[in-house]
Amino acid sequence: MAQQIKADKDYTLLTSLLQVADLFVKIRERELLPQNLSATAAEILFLVEAMGKDVTPAKITRMLLREPHSISGILIRMEKHGLLKRTKNMERKNLIRITLTARGENALKQAMKKSGTTHVLARLSAEQQRQLKTTLTALKEAGMKELHLGPKVLPWP
């Protein structure tokens, strides 16, 4: 018989939030599988397109709130798959610029057509979606303050 574990309300809420996030990632991964694209790779493609020029691994790391070595590894794999190009800056040799290739642009267009998460979100009313966005924004801002991260202008909310 499963043991009932008592948890405080904050831990229970956090667990629920993480479970929902994991479910959304799994839905996204499943629909991107035919393209051999991860959810993170699709997110990076979107981010590079949205940021336009002067995209660097450091900027991507900051925007996605990830560790530099994780993003670096993903970018190397994406370049091997022909989705993006990493180019050394001619003026500052230690600086790398990221640009999408034609294949990366096509993969982004295909990834943007996917709608698995839309079906899940459609179960919420317009008012519930508005409240969720407001709540998530407040939690994100509080988390960034807790980690002493300055406010960042993201290409999406």
C-alpha positions in Angstrom: 0.0 0.0 0.0 1.3 3.4 -0.9 2.3 5.6 2.0 0.6 8.9 2.4 3.2 11.7 2.7 2.2 14.9 4.3 3.5 18.0 2.5 3.0 21.6 3.1 0.8 23.6 0.7 3.8 25.3 -1.0 5.5 22.0 -1.8 2.2 20.6 -3.1 1.7 23.6 -5.3 5.3 23.5 -6.6 4.9 19.8 -7.4 1.7 20.5 -9.3 3.3 23.3 -11.2 6.3 21.1 -12.2 4.1 18.3 -13.2 2.1 20.6 -15.6 5.4 22.0 -17.0 6.7 18.4 -17.6 3.4 17.4 -19.3 3.6 20.4 -21.6 7.2 19.6 -22.5 6.3 15.9 -23.2 3.4 17.0 -25.4 5.7 19.4 -27.3 8.5 16.7 -27.6 6.0 14.2 -28.9 4.7 16.5 -31.7 8.3 17.6 -32.6 9.6 14.0 -32.8 8.9 13.5 -36.6 11.2 16.6 -37.2 13.9 15.1 -34.9 13.7 18.3 -32.9 13.6 18.8 -29.1 11.4 21.3 -27.4 14.5 23.2 -26.3 15.9 23.2 -29.9 12.5 24.6 -31.1 12.6 27.2 -28.4 16.1 28.2 -29.4 15.1 28.5 -33.1 12.2 30.8 -32.1 14.5 32.8 -29.9 17.2 33.3 -32.5 14.5 34.4 -35.0 12.9 36.7 -32.6 16.1 38.3 -31.4 17.3 39.0 -35.0 20.9 40.0 -35.2 23.7 39.8 -32.7 22.5 36.6 -31.1 25.2 35.0 -28.9 25.2 31.8 -26.8 25.4 34.0 -23.7 22.2 35.9 -24.7 20.4 32.6 -25.3 21.6 31.3 -22.0 20.3 34.3 -20.2 16.9 34.4 -22.0 16.3 30.7 -21.3 17.6 30.8 -17.8 19.8 27.8 -18.4 23.5 26.9 -17.7 26.0 28.0 -20.4 27.4 24.5 -20.9 23.9 23.1 -21.5 23.1 25.7 -24.2 26.6 25.3 -25.8 26.1 21.6 -26.2 22.6 22.0 -27.7 23.9 24.7 -30.1 26.7 22.4 -31.2 24.2 19.6 -31.9 21.9 21.9 -33.7 24.8 23.1 -35.9 25.7 19.5 -36.7 22.1 19.0 -37.8 22.3 22.0 -40.1 19.7 24.1 -38.2 22.0 27.0 -37.3 25.4 28.4 -37.8 27.9 29.4 -35.1 30.3 32.1 -36.5 33.2 33.7 -34.7 33.1 37.4 -34.6 35.9 38.9 -36.7 36.4 41.8 -34.3 36.1 39.9 -31.0 37.5 36.4 -31.7 36.1 35.0 -28.4 32.5 36.0 -29.4 30.3 33.6 -31.3 27.2 34.8 -33.3 24.3 32.4 -33.9 22.2 32.6 -37.1 19.5 30.3 -38.5 20.2 28.3 -41.7 17.5 27.8 -44.3 17.0 24.4 -42.8 16.6 26.0 -39.4 14.1 28.5 -40.7 12.1 25.7 -42.3 12.2 23.7 -39.0 11.0 26.7 -37.1 8.1 27.2 -39.5 7.1 23.5 -39.0 7.5 23.7 -35.3 5.3 26.8 -35.1 2.4 24.8 -36.8 2.3 22.3 -34.0 -0.7 22.7 -31.7 -0.7 20.0 -29.0 -0.4 22.4 -26.2 -3.1 24.6 -27.7 -5.6 21.8 -27.3 -4.7 21.5 -23.6 -4.9 25.3 -23.0 -8.3 25.4 -24.9 -9.8 23.7 -21.9 -9.4 26.9 -20.0 -11.7 29.8 -20.5 -10.4 33.1 -21.8 -10.6 34.5 -18.2 -8.8 31.5 -16.8 -6.0 31.9 -19.4 -5.7 35.6 -18.5 -5.5 34.8 -14.8 -2.9 32.0 -15.5 -0.7 34.4 -17.5 -0.9 37.1 -14.7 -0.1 34.5 -12.1 2.8 33.0 -14.0 4.2 36.5 -14.7 4.1 37.3 -11.0 5.8 34.0 -10.1 8.5 34.5 -12.8 9.2 38.1 -11.6 9.4 36.9 -7.9 11.7 34.0 -8.9 14.0 36.3 -10.9 14.2 38.7 -7.9 15.0 35.8 -5.6 17.9 34.8 -7.8 19.0 38.4 -8.2 18.4 38.4 -11.9 17.6 41.8 -13.4 14.4 42.2 -15.4 15.0 41.0 -18.9 13.1 41.9 -22.0 12.1 38.6 -23.6 10.9 38.2 -27.1 7.8 36.6 -25.6 6.1 36.8 -22.2 
